[in-house]
Amino acid sequence: MITTRARNLIKRHGGVRGGSRWPVLAVAAAMLIGMAPAASAARIDGPLRWQECDSEGAPAGMQCAAIEVPADWAKPQGQKITLELARLPATEPPRRLGSVLGISSGYGIQGLTRSAADLSELRRRFDLVGYDTRTTTWIARMPQACTQPGASLHDPRGTKEFAMLAAAMNDAFKECQKADTTGLFAHLDALSIARDTEAIRQALGEDRMSFMASGVGGAAAAAYARLFPQRIRAMYLDGVNNQTRGWPSQRLLALPVLQRMFTRFAEWCAKASACALHGEDAERVWRRLLRDADRHPIPVTSSQYGDGKLTGWLLTSTLPLDPGPQNANWLTFADAVDKARRGDGSGFADQALFNARYAATPGAQVMSCGDDRGYAGYAQLEDFRRKARKIAPEYAGAAIDALGCTGWPLPVANPSRPLPTHGLPPFLGVGTTWFDHTSTSSFTSMIPGSVTVAYDGPGHVMYLSGKKCPIRHATRYLINLTLPEPGTVCHAE
């Protein structure tokens, strides 16, 4: 049965292209916590009932279906949720090799829809399947109590400030949990998504499958590899995080990348007369703005998010990781920096206050706190700061997204820990040197024989961005299981 929600999602996302709005948050605690015995994936009886997706925006030939899974995999006979699926059937059925299933962090149908044209070569040999994870059910049905920020986030200095922040977020999480009727509050972790993925594989009737994962979907890809290694034929990872090594560790890996990004911006600004900081040392101007704003926060008003104050810590969450068409993002950023150093923070108001609000909203944070994203205590935060100061002192504050998980009221369902690699085939990764190559390669380096291709340019998630060189390598790998040579580089397109 094709539900109204599936049709609406296709219509809503059919024309979208581009990366996540939150690349900085996606890069940002390693605390080993004992787990309850893993619940095995329940069998789904009968084949999926595929029907044509006749909604506006659906690519030609796309089919839709739905599958019912437990909200809590430890209670397979308990409350159920429905996951929407879509597929593009192989265009050369006699040469069909099976299915490629996308493992996303949310709207998998969106990714399949917007990338249909770029997937045409792969589609010759595979059915391409995407699904909207349980997080989409949560987003659509979360109670109002989960949408209000639990605290005014700031970089806590001292155990007392940290404890007060944790207590405020703990109260907000508990109010959200109390109001939840979906049964999902405690079950949005990557292990739960991995079990949903396995249920879909069973319903598709394939013994081993090929997978594609991107962005924070890397956590679910790692969880699937942990639980069901024997079911993986191939795994393509595009700009993923590496939850297994802990969020603070990944944040430390990202700090040199942030520094190099700003150096690129400063070098461009030195050559571009249109840059508002042209003729100055842009890096020095930025560092001084961060210091001054921490000492004397800049009052701002946003038409969407109300009044607030810009600290240097909050400003670091506004860095543009992509210059944009004709360097539009860099031009806007330079203007905002120039105004802010003169006391006018309006250029940063909407984005900075949204960042703070989003990271403190329990309904948003619940989707990753179960994967060990928060700081286990002030000592762990201080340990991160000590290490970060040696790498990039200006970015050594608490990661804003991880800070939002402070006060998580439940045991961490999916703690960061090493990934067993026995039985796994070599994986292929692709990451951009401007952003996510370090996190992607940290994932693939765990698995013997794996390779990560470096895309030497800006951006995030190259396959979904239509970049031909990464697509060529991914297609060859998924069809023939042939990996490129280690050290392979794709030049910016």
N, C-alpha and C positions, 0 to 999 in steps of 0.2 A: 504494500500500500504506500503510495507517495503522499506524504503528509503536506499540509499547507506550509509548515515551517521549512521543509526541504525546498519547495518551490520558491518561497520568499528569499531563502539564502542564495539560490542560484541567481535570481533576479537582482538581488542587492549587490552581489559581489562579481557578477559576470564581467564587468568591464574594468576591474581594478588591476593595476600592475604596480609593482614596487615592493620595497622591503618593509619591515616592521617599523612602526612609529617609535618603538622603544629599543633601539639597538644598544644603548648604553646600559639600560637596565638588564638586558638579556645577558650581558657578559658577567655581571657581578656574581652551611657552615659545617665544617667537617667535624662532626661529633658522633662517634660510634655508639649506637643505641641498639640494644637487643631487639630482634624482630620476632613477632609471632610466626608460627609455621605458615608458609605460603599456601594460600588456597589455590588449588589447581583450577584451570579454566573449565567451566561446565560445558558440556556438549550442546550444541544448538541443533535441534532436530530439523531435518528437511532443508532443501535448498532455499536460497534467497529468491524472492519473487521480484524479478527485474521488470520494470515497465519504462516506457519511454518518458524522459523528462521533457514535457512539452511546454515548459515555462519559458518566458522571454529571457534571453541571455544564455540559455543552455546551448552548448555546442551541438552541431548536428551529430546524431547518433548516440548522444549521452543517454544512459539509462539510470534509473533511480530505484532504490530499495531501502528497506529498513530492517533493523535487527534489535531484538530485545535482550538486554543483559542485566545482571543484578547491580543495584546501586552499591552493594557491599559484596564483594566476591567471597568473603568468608561466610556469607549467608546466601547461597545461590537460590534458595527458594523464597527469599524475602522480597523487599520492594524492588521493582524493576524500573529501568529507564529505556528509552528508545533512541537508538543511534541511526542517523540518516547516512546513507551511502550513495555514491554515484560511480559509474564506470564508463569508460570509453572502450568498447570492444576492439580487439585486434582487427586490423584492416586486411590482414592476410591470414585467414584462419588456418589454411593447411600448414603454415610455417609457425603457428602459434607455439610459444614456449611456456606460457602460463600467465600469471598475473604479477604486476608490480603494484604493491600497496603502499600508499603514502602514510607515514607516521607523523602527524602534525601535533601542534600544541592546542589546536582549536578547530578552525574552519578548513578542514581538508577538502571539502567540496569547492571552496573558493579557489584554492591552489590549483586543483584539477581543471576548473573552469577557465581561469585566466591564462593558464599555460597550455591549453589544448594545442595551439598551433606549434609551439616549441617542442611538444611531445610527439609530433607526428611520426618521426622516424622510429622512435621507440615503440610506438603503437602498432607498427607493422607486425611486430612479433609478440606483443603482450596485450592483454587486457590491462588497462590502467584504472586502478581503483582508489578512490579517496573517501574518507568519512569524517564527519564532524564529531570530534571527541566529546566525552562527557562534560568537558568544560563549557561547551556551547549550550548544553541543557542547563547548566548552572547559571550561565550569564542570562539566559532567557527567563529563568524562573527564580532567581535569587530574591529573597525577601527585602523589603525596603530597609529593614534594620541593618542589612549588610552593606548598604550604599553610602553610609555616612562615615567620614574619617574618624578614626578612634583617638587621634592625637595630633598635635601640631608638631610635625617632625623637625628635629634639629640634631646636630651632631653632638651626642651627649658627652659631657666632660665630667667624669667621675662616676663612681658607682651609684651615688644617690640619684643623679639625673637619669642614668640608665634604668634604675629600678622604677622610677616614676613613669618613664616612657613605657616600659614593659607592662606595668600595672594598667595603664590606660589602654594599651592595645589588647591586653588580656581581657579586660572588661568588654571591649568592643567585639572581640572574637566570640565571647560567650553569648552576648546578646544576639549576634548573627546566628550562632549555632542553635540557640533556643527557638528562633523564628523559622528555621529551615524546615521545609516540608518535603524537599526533594530526596532527602537521605544521602546527599552528596557531600555535605560539609567536610566530613572526615575521610572522604574517598575520592579526592581529586588528584592524588599523587600519581607519579609515573608508573608505579607497579600496577595500579588499577587500570590505567590506560593500556599498559602492555597486555593485561589479561583480556581486555576488550578486543585488542588487536588479534590475539590468538583465537578468540571466538569467531572473528570474521574470517581468519584463515581456514578454520574448520568448516565454516558455512560455505566457503568457496570451494571446498573439497580438494585442496592442494596439499601435498605432503610437505613440500618445502617451497618457500616463496622468496621473491626478491622484494626489497624495501627501499624506499627513499625517505629520508628524514631531513628536516631543516630547522634552523633557529633553536628555540628552547625545546623543540621536539626531540632534540638530542637526548634529553633525560629519559623520554619514553623509549627511544631506540636502545639506550643502554639497559633499561629495565627489561625490555624484550629479550635482548641478548643474554641477560642474566638468567631469565626464567626459561627461555625456549631456544637455546643455542642450536639445537638439532633441526630447527625449522627454518633456518636462514640459509637460503641459496646465495644471496648477495645482499649487501647493504651499502647504499650510497648516502653519504652524509654531506650536507651542503650548509656551511656556515653554522655549525651546531655548537652548543655549550657542552661542557664535560662535567656533569653533575657528580660523577664518581669520585673526582678528586677534590670536591668541596668548592663551594662558592667563593670563599675568601681566596683560595688558591687561584681560581680562575680570574678573579679581580686583579690579583697581583700580576698575572700574565698579561692582562689588558693594559696595565699602566704605561709601559713603554710604547704601546700602540697609540694611546691617547697623546703622549708627548710628541711622537712622530707626526701625528695628525696635525697638532697645533703648529709644529715646525713647518709643515707643508703650507698651512694657511698663512703663516708669517712670511714665507718666501714668496708666495703668490702676492700678498699684500704689498711687499716691497717693490714689485714690478707693476702692479695695477694702480693706475692713478685714480680709478674710481673707488678704491678701498678707502674707507673713512680714516684708517690709521696709516695711510701711505706716507712714507717719509719718516716714520717712527719705528722703534723696535716694538713690534706688535706683541711679542712674547713678554717683554718687560711690562708693557701696558697691562696685559691680562693678569700677570702675577700680582702687580700692584693693586689692581681692582679687587682681586680675591682677598688680599690682605686687608684692604680698607673696608670692604663690605663685611668682613668678619668682625672688625672692630666697631664699625658703625653701620649696621644694616640699613639698606635703602628702602624706605617705605614705597609701596606700589599699590595700585588698584587695578584689578582685572574685571572687565564687564561680566565675565563668566564665573570667576572664582573669588570675587570680593577683594578685601584688603589683605595685605601681607607684607612681609619684609624679606628682602633679598640679602642673604648672607653669602659669603664667598663659597661656603660649602654647598649651598643650594645652586649657585651659579654654575658649579662644575657639572651639574646634571643637564646643562643646556648646550653642551658642545655639539656642533654639527659634524657628523662623521662622514658626510658626503657634501662636496661643494655645490651640487645641484646643477641643473642646466644653466650654461653661461655663468657659472659660479654664483648663482642667485643666493644660495644659502650662505655662502661666505660673505657676500655683500651685505646681506641683512644682519648677520652676526657682527660684522665690523661696525655697522651703524649702531647696533645695540650696545656694544662695548663702549663706543665713543660717548654715547648719551649717558650710560650708567656711571662712567667715571666723573661725569659732571653733575651727578645726583639725580638723573632722570632714568629710572629703571623700567620705563614703559615697554621698551623693546624686548625685555625678558619676562614681563609680568605674566602673560598667559601661560607660556610654557613652563616656567619655574613653579608657579603656583599649582598648575595641573600636576606636575611631577610630584610635588609634596602631597597633594590631595590623593592622587592615585595610590601612591605607596603607603598611605595610612588608611586606605579603605579596606576593611576586612574582606568584603566580597571579592575584591581583586587579588588580595594577597593569599587568600585561602587556596588559590590555584597552584601555588608553588611552595607554601610553607611546609607541606607534608613531604617535600623533597629536600628538606634540610637547608632551606635558604636563609633562615634567620641566624642571628648570633646567639650561641648557647649561654652567653654571659658576658659581663663587661671585660673579664680577663681575655676572652677570645678576641673581642674587638680591639683591645689594647695590643695584643700580639700582632694582629693584622696591621695596626697603625705603625708599630715599630718597623715591620718589614717594608711597609709601603713608603715610609719616609726615606728609606735608603734608595728607593727606585724613583719616586716622583713625589716629592714633599707636598706640592700643591694639590695633589689628588689623594692624600693620605687619610681623608675623612671616611667615616662609615659609608658603605654602599647604601644608597637610599632605599633600594628595593629590599635588601636584606634587613635593614633597620625596621622596615614595616612588618616583618615577621617576628620581631621581638615580642615576647609575650604569648606566643602560640600555645594554646591551652592543652594540646594533645601530644602524646608521644609521636616522634617523627616516624612516619610510616616507611619512608625510603631513605635511610641515612646514607650519607656519602661514604663509600668504601670501595676497595679495589674490585675490579670487574674480572671474574674468572674468564679466561679466554680459551680454554681447552674446547675443541670442537667447533670453534668459530672459523668461518672462511675469511680470507683477507677482505678488508673493507676498502672502499674508495672514498676519500674526502676531497672537498674543494673549499677553499677559504680565500678571502681577500686579504692582501697584505696590508690594506688600510684599516682592517677591522677584525675579522674573525678567523684568520688563518691560524693564529696561535692556539685558540681554543679548539678548533677542529683537529689540528695536528696533534694536540695533546690527547684527544680521543683516539684517533687512528693509531697513534704510536703504541697504544696498549696491546694491539692485536697484531701478532706476527704476520709479516708479509704485506701489510697494508701500505697504502700510498696516499699522500695528500698533495693535490695540485694547488699551486699558489696562483691566484688571479692577481696580477700586479696592477691594482687600481682600486677605486672606491666601490662601495656598494655592499649589499648583504643578500645572501641567497641567490646565487648566480643562475641556477636553472630557472627559477621563477622570474628572473630578470631578463631572460632571453639571450644570454651571452653564449655565442656560438661555440667558442673553444671549450668551456666547461661542459656544455651540452654534448659535444662530440665525444669527450672522454667518458662521460657518464653513460651515454648510449652504448658505446663499445664495451664498456665494463659489464653493464647489465645484460647485454645480449650474449657476448662471447666469454664473459668472466676474465677478460684481458685487462690488466692494469697498465697504466703508463709507467715510464721509468721514474724511479725516485728522483726528486728534484725538478720535475716537469713544471714549467711556468707558462701560464696563459697571459699574454699581454693585454692591456686594457683595450676594450672595444668602444 
